Amino acid sequence: MALEFAKGPIVAALQKYEFFVLFPINPLALARYREAFKPSRAKDDPTDAELALDLLLHHPERFAPLKPQSALMRSLLTLIEQRRELVDDKTSFTDRLGNTLKQYYPQVLELFGKLDNLMVCDFLARWPTLEVARRAHRSKLQQFFCAHNCRRAALNEARINTIKTAEALTEEPAIVTPCRLHVLALVEQLRITLAAIERFDAQIEAVANEIPDYRIFRALPGAGPGLAPRLMAAFGEQRERFQSAAALQMYAGIASVTEHSGKKS
């Protein structure tokens, strides 16, 4: 919470200190604290700043000082969070791509199953409609699959036969033309996102390898280059905070919680 918004006696009380110690405040805790004084749920930044300072002054025992982790660990955390956002973007693009293909070109879903790969992007960029794909020579289709490391002759032959014998779901220009343009747009966005995820993966691995404890997490069963950095970031460097597995579960928000109300539990 920005202290520049704070006013009144709280700031005067803090002026006697020579320095400030940073305390992390859970946004949900602050929201509940605000509702105790403002049942109307009115909200603005200056009021939130004063309430945050009031909460720290009157209940300091409830908060532990913020101890930033190393620059490498903070960098790893940020990389992992931003990669997660890119993965969400990829999921959004593939969902929209699948929905659009179902309207005019469902054979692609049968041919490839998963859409979140460069082979699908290249296929649709080259043959964005079934009509165009059926006109392609069998040798061109065979070369395409082989160029994308799909060298199983039986699978490639089955794919080619599907393309050649398939019937179009619709030939209505009012459907095919807009959907084709939409697919091409989504393919370009998906291609950029996939490339960005690869760059993030490389940077995450590079940063993780500079942290000495990384070897511990890489040694865990089932923790490969994708999971190990995320496990290390989840545990952090200040592992003395977690005296037990239950403490880590509570910190992560996955611990079971008991609620009592009257005779119900």
Backbone as CSV, one residue per row, in Angstrom:
resi,resn,N_x,N_y,N_z,CA_x,CA_y,CA_z,C_x,C_y,C_z
1,MET,0.854,-1.184,0.000,0.000,0.000,0.000,0.893,1.238,0.000
2,ALA,0.627,2.147,-0.922,1.460,3.338,-1.030,1.243,4.264,0.154
3,LEU,2.334,4.600,0.872,2.221,5.465,2.037,1.905,6.903,1.667
4,GLU,2.115,7.230,0.398,1.881,8.618,0.002,0.400,8.990,0.105
5,PHE,-0.487,7.988,0.157,-1.911,8.262,0.271,-2.323,8.520,1.718
6,ALA,-1.488,8.089,2.665,-1.876,8.157,4.073,-1.867,9.588,4.588
7,LYS,-2.829,9.873,5.491,-2.932,11.216,6.057,-3.271,11.098,7.539
8,GLY,-3.266,12.224,8.225,-3.818,12.278,9.567,-2.894,11.780,10.656
9,PRO,-3.497,11.417,11.799,-2.729,11.060,12.989,-1.864,9.818,12.807
10,ILE,-2.213,8.944,11.871,-1.406,7.733,11.681,-0.012,8.091,11.187
11,VAL,0.046,9.027,10.228,1.351,9.462,9.728,2.138,10.144,10.833
12,ALA,1.460,10.945,11.635,2.141,11.609,12.748,2.722,10.586,13.718
13,ALA,1.985,9.491,13.923,2.484,8.453,14.827,3.713,7.771,14.254
14,LEU,3.749,7.636,12.923,4.881,6.957,12.304,6.113,7.837,12.195
15,GLN,5.944,9.137,12.264,7.073,10.046,12.081,8.115,9.920,13.178
16,LYS,7.747,9.319,14.305,8.725,9.186,15.379,9.728,8.069,15.087
17,TYR,9.399,7.204,14.100,10.328,6.145,13.750,11.326,6.660,12.729
18,GLU,12.578,6.158,12.827,13.615,6.609,11.905,13.598,5.825,10.602
19,PHE,12.944,4.720,10.614,12.884,3.919,9.391,11.576,3.143,9.389
20,PHE,11.239,2.657,8.206,10.036,1.842,8.056,10.450,0.404,7.798
21,VAL,9.709,-0.534,8.345,9.878,-1.945,8.052,8.687,-2.380,7.200
22,LEU,8.957,-3.093,6.134,7.892,-3.516,5.237,7.195,-4.747,5.791
23,PHE,5.854,-4.686,5.839,5.059,-5.813,6.292,4.081,-6.175,5.178
24,PRO,4.076,-7.421,4.736,3.091,-7.820,3.719,1.711,-7.972,4.326
25,ILE,0.710,-7.389,3.689,-0.672,-7.491,4.156,-1.486,-8.204,3.086
26,ASN,-2.153,-9.258,3.493,-3.012,-9.980,2.570,-4.147,-9.050,2.124
27,PRO,-4.340,-8.868,0.821,-5.421,-7.982,0.346,-6.795,-8.378,0.886
28,LEU,-7.025,-9.688,1.056,-8.311,-10.128,1.586,-8.475,-9.691,3.036
29,ALA,-7.379,-9.745,3.824,-7.445,-9.311,5.219,-7.768,-7.817,5.295
30,LEU,-7.132,-7.039,4.422,-7.407,-5.601,4.412,-8.850,-5.322,4.003
31,ALA,-9.356,-6.104,3.037,-10.741,-5.909,2.597,-11.722,-6.201,3.729
32,ARG,-11.466,-7.261,4.492,-12.338,-7.577,5.622,-12.244,-6.497,6.708
33,TYR,-11.040,-5.978,6.920,-10.833,-4.920,7.904,-11.589,-3.664,7.482
34,ARG,-11.575,-3.367,6.201,-12.295,-2.193,5.688,-13.793,-2.347,5.890
35,GLU,-14.318,-3.558,5.632,-15.752,-3.779,5.765,-16.229,-3.615,7.208
36,ALA,-15.314,-3.848,8.174,-15.699,-3.681,9.570,-16.047,-2.235,9.885
37,PHE,-15.427,-1.291,9.169,-15.653,0.134,9.413,-16.519,0.779,8.341
38,LYS,-16.611,0.137,7.186,-17.412,0.700,6.092,-18.329,-0.387,5.546
39,PRO,-19.469,-0.623,6.213,-20.409,-1.650,5.734,-20.899,-1.388,4.316
40,SER,-20.832,-0.126,3.878,-21.270,0.197,2.522,-20.316,-0.330,1.462
41,ARG,-19.091,-0.791,1.907,-18.049,-1.298,1.009,-17.478,-0.217,0.105
42,ALA,-17.639,1.050,0.525,-16.997,2.131,-0.218,-15.485,1.935,-0.165
43,LYS,-14.809,2.223,-1.265,-13.379,1.936,-1.354,-12.667,3.046,-2.110
44,ASP,-11.512,3.457,-1.574,-10.618,4.344,-2.313,-9.214,4.154,-1.760
45,ASP,-8.216,4.555,-2.511,-6.817,4.303,-2.145,-6.390,5.023,-0.864
46,PRO,-6.714,6.310,-0.664,-6.300,6.957,0.594,-6.857,6.257,1.828
47,THR,-8.121,5.838,1.767,-8.714,5.144,2.910,-8.033,3.802,3.141
48,ASP,-7.760,3.069,2.075,-7.087,1.778,2.214,-5.690,1.949,2.804
49,ALA,-4.994,3.034,2.426,-3.661,3.281,2.967,-3.729,3.530,4.472
50,GLU,-4.696,4.323,4.896,-4.834,4.607,6.328,-5.240,3.358,7.099
51,LEU,-6.129,2.566,6.529,-6.548,1.339,7.208,-5.397,0.341,7.307
52,ALA,-4.567,0.283,6.278,-3.421,-0.626,6.320,-2.454,-0.217,7.427
53,LEU,-2.194,1.095,7.542,-1.312,1.578,8.605,-1.943,1.360,9.977
54,ASP,-3.234,1.576,10.077,-3.932,1.355,11.342,-3.853,-0.111,11.755
55,LEU,-4.001,-0.994,10.791,-3.922,-2.422,11.060,-2.541,-2.806,11.574
56,LEU,-1.497,-2.214,10.979,-0.131,-2.530,11.411,0.171,-1.951,12.794
57,LEU,-0.331,-0.751,13.066,-0.041,-0.111,14.349,-0.731,-0.812,15.513
58,HIS,-1.952,-1.260,15.319,-2.727,-1.833,16.406,-2.600,-3.348,16.523
59,HIS,-2.124,-3.995,15.452,-1.986,-5.458,15.502,-0.640,-5.882,14.898
60,PRO,0.468,-5.320,15.372,1.769,-5.656,14.771,2.161,-7.110,14.977
61,GLU,1.634,-7.737,16.045,2.014,-9.119,16.319,1.449,-10.090,15.290
62,ARG,0.500,-9.617,14.485,-0.126,-10.470,13.487,0.679,-10.542,12.191
63,PHE,1.706,-9.726,12.074,2.428,-9.646,10.807,3.918,-9.858,11.031
64,ALA,4.536,-10.517,10.083,5.990,-10.711,10.115,6.623,-9.773,9.105
65,PRO,7.783,-9.192,9.418,8.447,-8.289,8.465,8.737,-9.000,7.145
66,LEU,8.602,-8.263,6.082,8.876,-8.808,4.759,10.383,-8.919,4.549
67,LYS,10.833,-10.118,4.243,12.250,-10.363,3.972,12.381,-10.798,2.515
68,PRO,12.769,-9.874,1.661,12.859,-10.219,0.233,13.847,-11.360,-0.004
69,GLN,13.509,-12.199,-0.964,14.410,-13.268,-1.345,15.478,-12.704,-2.280
70,SER,16.413,-13.544,-2.680,17.513,-13.095,-3.537,16.967,-12.646,-4.889
71,ALA,17.788,-11.866,-5.577,17.378,-11.366,-6.895,17.118,-12.515,-7.866
72,LEU,17.919,-13.578,-7.773,17.727,-14.725,-8.667,16.380,-15.394,-8.403
73,MET,16.042,-15.569,-7.137,14.779,-16.225,-6.813,13.595,-15.352,-7.214
74,ARG,13.698,-14.041,-6.993,12.602,-13.150,-7.406,12.452,-13.150,-8.919
75,SER,13.586,-13.205,-9.620,13.533,-13.280,-11.081,12.864,-14.576,-11.532
76,LEU,13.200,-15.682,-10.861,12.590,-16.964,-11.215,11.087,-16.934,-10.980
77,LEU,10.660,-16.365,-9.853,9.233,-16.272,-9.550,8.490,-15.476,-10.614
78,THR,9.079,-14.353,-11.016,8.430,-13.523,-12.037,8.355,-14.246,-13.373
79,LEU,9.430,-14.927,-13.739,9.442,-15.676,-15.001,8.358,-16.746,-15.006
80,ILE,8.214,-17.449,-13.891,7.230,-18.518,-13.808,5.815,-17.953,-13.875
81,GLU,5.573,-16.836,-13.187,4.247,-16.217,-13.233,3.903,-15.740,-14.642
82,GLN,4.867,-15.115,-15.311,4.598,-14.610,-16.658,4.446,-15.751,-17.654
83,ARG,5.195,-16.826,-17.446,5.026,-17.998,-18.320,3.623,-18.568,-18.153
84,ARG,3.119,-18.581,-16.917,1.774,-19.082,-16.666,0.744,-18.271,-17.447
85,GLU,0.949,-16.967,-17.521,0.038,-16.118,-18.281,0.087,-16.464,-19.769
86,LEU,1.290,-16.751,-20.277,1.417,-17.134,-21.685,0.743,-18.475,-21.950
87,VAL,0.863,-19.415,-21.018,0.194,-20.706,-21.171,-1.323,-20.513,-21.188
88,ASP,-1.825,-19.601,-20.356,-3.258,-19.298,-20.377,-3.661,-18.704,-21.731
89,ASP,-2.799,-17.844,-22.283,-3.065,-17.288,-23.618,-3.106,-18.402,-24.659
90,LYS,-2.152,-19.336,-24.569,-2.116,-20.459,-25.510,-3.404,-21.269,-25.426
91,THR,-3.869,-21.522,-24.213,-5.111,-22.271,-24.035,-6.293,-21.531,-24.648
92,SER,-6.311,-20.208,-24.450,-7.388,-19.405,-25.027,-7.372,-19.473,-26.551
93,PHE,-6.189,-19.345,-27.147,-6.081,-19.381,-28.613,-6.482,-20.750,-29.163
94,THR,-6.034,-21.830,-28.514,-6.359,-23.162,-29.022,-7.843,-23.470,-28.859
95,ASP,-8.449,-23.002,-27.775,-9.888,-23.210,-27.602,-10.671,-22.484,-28.702
96,ARG,-10.284,-21.262,-28.964,-10.980,-20.495,-30.017,-10.711,-21.102,-31.392
97,LEU,-9.478,-21.589,-31.596,-9.142,-22.217,-32.873,-9.980,-23.473,-33.088
98,GLY,-10.079,-24.298,-32.049,-10.888,-25.508,-32.170,-12.351,-25.193,-32.438
99,ASN,-12.879,-24.186,-31.773,-14.276,-23.805,-31.969,-14.522,-23.323,-33.397
100,THR,-13.578,-22.564,-33.947,-13.732,-22.068,-35.318,-13.613,-23.203,-36.332
101,LEU,-12.686,-24.131,-36.113,-12.523,-25.260,-37.030,-13.768,-26.136,-37.052
102,LYS,-14.432,-26.276,-35.924,-15.644,-27.097,-35.869,-16.740,-26.534,-36.763
103,GLN,-16.665,-25.264,-37.105,-17.714,-24.634,-37.898,-17.551,-24.869,-39.390
104,TYR,-16.320,-25.214,-39.834,-16.141,-25.392,-41.280,-15.054,-26.407,-41.663
105,TYR,-14.173,-26.797,-40.731,-13.010,-27.613,-41.093,-12.682,-28.574,-39.951
106,PRO,-13.639,-29.412,-39.516,-13.423,-30.268,-38.342,-12.414,-31.384,-38.590
107,GLN,-12.069,-31.644,-39.852,-11.117,-32.717,-40.149,-9.760,-32.478,-39.488
108,VAL,-9.399,-31.214,-39.264,-8.114,-30.915,-38.637,-8.070,-31.475,-37.220
109,LEU,-9.198,-31.425,-36.509,-9.256,-31.969,-35.156,-9.047,-33.477,-35.175
110,GLU,-9.565,-34.145,-36.222,-9.382,-35.588,-36.349,-7.945,-35.925,-36.729
111,LEU,-7.335,-35.085,-37.560,-5.981,-35.360,-38.036,-4.937,-35.217,-36.935
112,PHE,-5.100,-34.198,-36.075,-4.030,-33.867,-35.140,-4.405,-34.009,-33.672
113,GLY,-5.677,-33.946,-33.348,-6.058,-34.027,-31.938,-5.724,-32.738,-31.213
114,LYS,-4.506,-32.603,-30.725,-4.066,-31.393,-30.039,-3.703,-30.324,-31.065
115,LEU,-4.066,-29.095,-30.751,-3.833,-27.989,-31.683,-2.678,-27.083,-31.272
116,ASP,-2.137,-27.290,-30.056,-1.129,-26.363,-29.538,0.290,-26.768,-29.935
117,ASN,0.516,-26.875,-31.245,1.864,-27.195,-31.722,2.093,-26.553,-33.082
118,LEU,3.351,-26.436,-33.450,3.708,-25.726,-34.683,3.282,-26.486,-35.929
119,MET,3.183,-27.819,-35.866,2.766,-28.566,-37.050,1.354,-28.165,-37.460
120,VAL,0.463,-28.009,-36.481,-0.903,-27.577,-36.793,-0.892,-26.166,-37.366
121,CYS,-0.077,-25.293,-36.764,0.008,-23.913,-37.266,0.475,-23.896,-38.722
122,ASP,1.504,-24.666,-39.025,2.037,-24.700,-40.393,1.040,-25.323,-41.361
123,PHE,0.336,-26.353,-40.905,-0.644,-27.011,-41.778,-1.763,-26.043,-42.144
124,LEU,-2.305,-25.350,-41.153,-3.412,-24.429,-41.418,-2.966,-23.209,-42.197
125,ALA,-1.739,-22.760,-41.976,-1.245,-21.624,-42.757,-1.100,-21.994,-44.232
126,ARG,-0.784,-23.259,-44.500,-0.589,-23.708,-45.884,-1.887,-24.171,-46.525
127,TRP,-2.730,-24.866,-45.739,-4.006,-25.387,-46.255,-5.123,-24.980,-45.299
128,PRO,-5.586,-23.751,-45.378,-6.563,-23.237,-44.396,-7.992,-23.720,-44.609
129,THR,-8.270,-24.434,-45.702,-9.601,-25.002,-45.924,-9.441,-26.427,-46.441
130,LEU,-10.498,-27.205,-46.311,-10.458,-28.588,-46.793,-10.306,-28.634,-48.302
131,GLU,-10.934,-27.725,-48.999,-10.837,-27.701,-50.462,-9.389,-27.521,-50.906
132,VAL,-8.680,-26.623,-50.262,-7.276,-26.400,-50.621,-6.435,-27.623,-50.273
133,ALA,-6.715,-28.255,-49.152,-5.948,-29.427,-48.741,-6.187,-30.601,-49.687
134,ARG,-7.427,-30.775,-50.152,-7.722,-31.893,-51.056,-7.035,-31.722,-52.406
135,ARG,-6.772,-30.485,-52.812,-6.094,-30.245,-54.089,-4.595,-30.497,-54.006
136,ALA,-4.055,-30.578,-52.796,-2.623,-30.797,-52.626,-2.243,-32.206,-53.072
137,HIS,-1.084,-32.336,-53.719,-0.612,-33.648,-54.167,-0.226,-34.494,-52.959
138,ARG,-0.427,-35.806,-53.076,-0.129,-36.705,-51.970,1.342,-36.597,-51.548
139,SER,2.224,-36.400,-52.511,3.651,-36.299,-52.177,3.944,-35.041,-51.362
140,LYS,3.212,-33.950,-51.635,3.399,-32.709,-50.867,2.955,-32.911,-49.413
141,LEU,1.840,-33.586,-49.234,1.367,-33.853,-47.883,2.343,-34.771,-47.140
142,GLN,2.859,-35.786,-47.864,3.820,-36.687,-47.250,5.079,-35.933,-46.827
143,GLN,5.567,-35.054,-47.687,6.752,-34.261,-47.364,6.505,-33.362,-46.152
144,PHE,5.287,-32.814,-46.066,4.975,-31.939,-44.939,5.067,-32.687,-43.620
145,PHE,4.444,-33.867,-43.559,4.464,-34.623,-42.309,5.876,-35.071,-41.949
146,CYS,6.636,-35.501,-42.941,8.013,-35.928,-42.664,8.864,-34.753,-42.191
147,ALA,8.628,-33.582,-42.769,9.406,-32.402,-42.369,9.121,-32.004,-40.932
148,HIS,7.978,-32.430,-40.399,7.627,-32.123,-39.012,7.846,-33.335,-38.103
149,ASN,8.804,-34.178,-38.494,9.242,-35.324,-37.677,8.129,-36.321,-37.412
150,CYS,7.194,-36.406,-38.331,6.159,-37.430,-38.251,6.437,-38.425,-39.376
151,ARG,7.177,-39.488,-39.070,7.676,-40.398,-40.100,7.017,-41.778,-40.047
152,ARG,5.941,-41.896,-39.315,5.213,-43.169,-39.271,4.379,-43.294,-40.544
153,ALA,4.797,-44.183,-41.420,4.183,-44.286,-42.740,2.687,-44.568,-42.659
154,ALA,2.299,-45.481,-41.759,0.879,-45.838,-41.665,0.034,-44.650,-41.197
155,LEU,0.556,-43.904,-40.226,-0.182,-42.739,-39.715,-0.293,-41.663,-40.783
156,ASN,0.802,-41.411,-41.480,0.771,-40.386,-42.531,-0.184,-40.778,-43.652
157,GLU,-0.176,-42.062,-44.011,-1.068,-42.523,-45.071,-2.526,-42.380,-44.642
158,ALA,-2.799,-42.681,-43.379,-4.174,-42.539,-42.886,-4.597,-41.077,-42.894
159,ARG,-3.695,-40.197,-42.530,-4.013,-38.772,-42.553,-4.290,-38.289,-43.974
160,ILE,-3.482,-38.715,-44.893,-3.652,-38.286,-46.286,-4.968,-38.816,-46.844
161,ASN,-5.289,-40.073,-46.538,-6.557,-40.645,-47.002,-7.743,-39.899,-46.409
162,THR,-7.620,-39.491,-45.144,-8.698,-38.715,-44.523,-8.919,-37.412,-45.262
163,ILE,-7.828,-36.752,-45.607,-7.928,-35.475,-46.325,-8.571,-35.670,-47.697
164,LYS,-8.130,-36.709,-48.409,-8.591,-36.913,-49.781,-10.047,-37.374,-49.861
165,THR,-10.508,-38.110,-48.856,-11.863,-38.670,-48.922,-12.882,-37.883,-48.101
166,ALA,-12.442,-36.884,-47.359,-13.355,-36.144,-46.481,-14.317,-35.278,-47.288
167,GLU,-15.484,-35.084,-46.714,-16.470,-34.195,-47.307,-16.555,-32.924,-46.465
168,ALA,-16.677,-31.820,-47.158,-16.716,-30.534,-46.448,-17.977,-30.427,-45.599
169,LEU,-17.797,-29.892,-44.397,-18.948,-29.678,-43.522,-19.904,-28.676,-44.144
170,THR,-19.343,-27.662,-44.767,-20.139,-26.650,-45.467,-19.271,-25.985,-46.517
171,GLU,-19.906,-25.553,-47.578,-19.218,-24.782,-48.617,-19.796,-23.381,-48.719
172,GLU,-20.583,-23.004,-47.744,-21.219,-21.693,-47.709,-20.145,-20.618,-47.534
173,PRO,-19.958,-19.732,-48.519,-18.924,-18.706,-48.416,-19.085,-17.791,-47.202
174,ALA,-20.337,-17.566,-46.786,-20.574,-16.698,-45.637,-20.024,-17.298,-44.353
175,ILE,-19.778,-18.603,-44.342,-19.197,-19.268,-43.180,-17.710,-19.530,-43.395
176,VAL,-17.361,-20.070,-44.550,-15.984,-20.494,-44.811,-15.024,-19.309,-44.837
177,THR,-15.383,-18.249,-45.533,-14.461,-17.114,-45.670,-14.125,-16.449,-44.333
178,PRO,-15.123,-16.077,-43.515,-14.772,-15.479,-42.227,-14.009,-16.444,-41.313
179,CYS,-14.421,-17.707,-41.311,-13.744,-18.676,-40.443,-12.302,-18.896,-40.882
180,ARG,-12.072,-18.920,-42.192,-10.692,-19.089,-42.682,-9.815,-17.932,-42.220
181,LEU,-10.315,-16.713,-42.314,-9.544,-15.556,-41.874,-9.307,-15.597,-40.362
182,HIS,-10.327,-16.021,-39.622,-10.189,-16.111,-38.171,-9.143,-17.161,-37.797
183,VAL,-9.162,-18.288,-38.477,-8.184,-19.343,-38.213,-6.768,-18.853,-38.486
184,LEU,-6.575,-18.169,-39.595,-5.234,-17.667,-39.921,-4.751,-16.662,-38.878
185,ALA,-5.661,-15.834,-38.391,-5.281,-14.870,-37.353,-4.899,-15.589,-36.060
186,LEU,-5.688,-16.589,-35.676,-5.399,-17.338,-34.452,-4.101,-18.130,-34.575
187,VAL,-3.842,-18.644,-35.746,-2.604,-19.407,-35.971,-1.382,-18.521,-35.751
188,GLU,-1.438,-17.295,-36.257,-0.300,-16.390,-36.063,-0.101,-16.058,-34.589
189,GLN,-1.181,-15.816,-33.885,-1.071,-15.525,-32.459,-0.559,-16.734,-31.688
190,LEU,-1.048,-17.914,-32.042,-0.610,-19.136,-31.369,0.862,-19.405,-31.645
191,ARG,1.306,-19.150,-32.858,2.708,-19.374,-33.210,3.635,-18.471,-32.381
192,ILE,3.255,-17.206,-32.242,4.056,-16.265,-31.448,4.073,-16.678,-29.979
193,THR,2.923,-17.115,-29.466,2.840,-17.516,-28.064,3.682,-18.757,-27.788
194,LEU,3.637,-19.732,-28.687,4.445,-20.944,-28.507,5.933,-20.612,-28.497
195,ALA,6.350,-19.716,-29.373,7.760,-19.316,-29.406,8.148,-18.588,-28.128
196,ALA,7.248,-17.748,-27.615,7.524,-17.018,-26.375,7.654,-17.976,-25.197
197,ILE,6.813,-18.997,-25.147,6.889,-19.979,-24.061,8.226,-20.712,-24.106
198,GLU,8.700,-21.035,-25.286,10.003,-21.695,-25.407,11.121,-20.806,-24.884
199,ARG,11.053,-19.510,-25.187,12.082,-18.592,-24.684,12.022,-18.485,-23.164
200,PHE,10.814,-18.449,-22.615,10.678,-18.399,-21.155,11.217,-19.678,-20.522
201,ASP,10.952,-20.822,-21.143,11.463,-22.091,-20.607,12.987,-22.082,-20.556
202,ALA,13.615,-21.565,-21.612,15.073,-21.510,-21.641,15.612,-20.569,-20.567
203,GLN,14.950,-19.426,-20.378,15.407,-18.470,-19.371,15.170,-18.998,-17.959
204,ILE,14.052,-19.670,-17.745,13.770,-20.260,-16.434,14.832,-21.289,-16.078
205,GLU,15.198,-22.123,-17.033,16.233,-23.132,-16.785,17.571,-22.478,-16.484
206,ALA,17.898,-21.407,-17.221,19.181,-20.729,-17.008,19.243,-20.095,-15.617
207,VAL,18.155,-19.421,-15.206,18.137,-18.781,-13.891,18.145,-19.832,-12.786
208,ALA,17.364,-20.897,-12.954,17.289,-21.939,-11.926,18.648,-22.596,-11.706
209,ASN,19.400,-22.787,-12.763,20.712,-23.431,-12.633,21.708,-22.580,-11.860
210,GLU,21.449,-21.286,-11.726,22.346,-20.419,-10.970,22.052,-20.455,-9.474
211,ILE,20.931,-21.056,-9.076,20.565,-21.148,-7.661,21.084,-22.478,-7.117
212,PRO,21.919,-22.456,-6.084,22.554,-23.692,-5.607,21.572,-24.807,-5.250
213,ASP,20.423,-24.462,-4.684,19.475,-25.495,-4.231,18.755,-26.194,-5.379
214,TYR,18.982,-25.753,-6.584,18.263,-26.338,-7.714,18.558,-27.833,-7.845
215,ARG,19.772,-28.233,-7.525,20.134,-29.648,-7.652,19.277,-30.510,-6.729
216,ILE,18.843,-29.956,-5.596,18.001,-30.712,-4.669,16.648,-31.010,-5.316
217,PHE,16.073,-30.005,-5.933,14.754,-30.183,-6.530,14.817,-30.999,-7.818
218,ARG,15.929,-30.903,-8.552,16.079,-31.720,-9.754,16.205,-33.191,-9.392
219,ALA,16.674,-33.475,-8.176,16.854,-34.864,-7.758,15.565,-35.506,-7.281
220,LEU,14.504,-34.734,-7.087,13.236,-35.298,-6.627,12.619,-36.183,-7.714
221,PRO,12.050,-37.327,-7.349,11.435,-38.211,-8.347,10.333,-37.500,-9.129
222,GLY,10.408,-37.579,-10.424,9.384,-36.986,-11.279,9.524,-35.503,-11.529
223,ALA,10.546,-34.875,-10.938,10.736,-33.432,-11.107,11.726,-33.190,-12.240
224,GLY,11.223,-32.946,-13.415,12.075,-32.675,-14.556,12.320,-31.191,-14.723
225,PRO,12.833,-30.776,-15.880,13.130,-29.357,-16.117,11.903,-28.459,-16.099
226,GLY,10.711,-29.030,-16.264,9.506,-28.208,-16.215,8.990,-27.992,-14.806
227,LEU,8.993,-29.053,-13.994,8.416,-28.985,-12.651,9.404,-28.509,-11.596
228,ALA,10.665,-28.903,-11.716,11.657,-28.601,-10.668,11.788,-27.104,-10.375
229,PRO,11.898,-26.220,-11.375,11.985,-24.784,-11.051,10.742,-24.274,-10.348
230,ARG,9.577,-24.813,-10.688,8.344,-24.360,-10.060,8.264,-24.838,-8.611
231,LEU,8.749,-26.029,-8.356,8.789,-26.503,-6.972,9.725,-25.643,-6.136
232,MET,10.884,-25.327,-6.695,11.843,-24.510,-5.960,11.270,-23.122,-5.688
233,ALA,10.587,-22.550,-6.656,9.989,-21.233,-6.461,8.877,-21.285,-5.426
234,ALA,8.114,-22.396,-5.386,7.021,-22.533,-4.418,7.560,-22.615,-2.990
235,PHE,8.663,-23.339,-2.798,9.248,-23.452,-1.470,10.018,-22.192,-1.088
236,GLY,10.621,-21.514,-2.077,11.383,-20.313,-1.793,12.697,-20.604,-1.085
237,GLU,13.390,-19.546,-0.726,14.677,-19.679,-0.044,14.541,-19.663,1.473
238,GLN,13.450,-19.122,1.983,13.263,-19.008,3.433,12.411,-20.176,3.926
239,ARG,12.963,-21.362,3.794,12.203,-22.560,4.121,12.086,-22.801,5.625
240,GLU,12.771,-21.965,6.412,12.602,-22.084,7.863,11.188,-21.675,8.294
241,ARG,10.444,-21.023,7.384,9.059,-20.653,7.696,8.164,-21.883,7.833
242,PHE,8.569,-22.969,7.202,7.731,-24.156,7.167,8.317,-25.223,8.088
243,GLN,7.726,-25.342,9.279,8.195,-26.330,10.241,7.620,-27.720,9.973
244,SER,6.636,-27.796,9.105,6.020,-29.082,8.787,5.359,-28.994,7.422
245,ALA,4.932,-30.151,6.931,4.216,-30.174,5.652,2.904,-29.406,5.761
246,ALA,2.278,-29.477,6.952,1.013,-28.757,7.146,1.216,-27.250,7.044
247,ALA,2.364,-26.760,7.525,2.636,-25.319,7.439,2.747,-24.872,5.995
248,LEU,3.376,-25.694,5.170,3.475,-25.362,3.747,2.109,-25.415,3.078
249,GLN,1.289,-26.381,3.451,-0.052,-26.482,2.880,-0.891,-25.255,3.232
250,MET,-0.765,-24.790,4.465,-1.518,-23.599,4.872,-1.034,-22.367,4.131
251,TYR,0.280,-22.265,3.926,0.837,-21.123,3.193,0.359,-21.123,1.739
252,ALA,0.289,-22.320,1.150,-0.125,-22.430,-0.247,-1.637,-22.349,-0.420
253,GLY,-2.387,-22.441,0.711,-3.838,-22.351,0.627,-4.515,-23.648,0.243
254,ILE,-3.833,-24.799,0.437,-4.433,-26.083,0.068,-4.714,-26.943,1.292
255,ALA,-4.470,-26.398,2.503,-4.742,-27.160,3.715,-6.246,-27.203,3.973
256,SER,-6.718,-28.317,4.528,-8.135,-28.423,4.872,-8.454,-27.471,6.018
257,VAL,-9.633,-26.886,5.967,-10.063,-25.910,6.964,-11.361,-26.395,7.604
258,THR,-11.416,-26.355,8.930,-12.626,-26.753,9.656,-13.452,-25.526,9.999
259,GLU,-14.733,-25.575,9.683,-15.640,-24.476,9.996,-16.717,-24.979,10.953
260,HIS,-16.914,-24.254,12.041,-17.925,-24.605,13.052,-19.018,-23.535,13.065
261,SER,-20.249,-23.992,13.135,-21.378,-23.086,13.275,-22.463,-23.825,14.028
262,GLY,-22.658,-23.450,15.300,-23.634,-24.147,16.118,-23.222,-25.588,16.333
263,LYS,-24.099,-26.527,15.973,-23.789,-27.940,16.106,-23.205,-28.529,14.829
264,LYS,-23.046,-27.698,13.833,-22.508,-28.178,12.569,-21.002,-27.958,12.509
265,SER,-20.305,-28.873,11.864,-18.865,-28.762,11.732,-18.443,-29.323,10.383
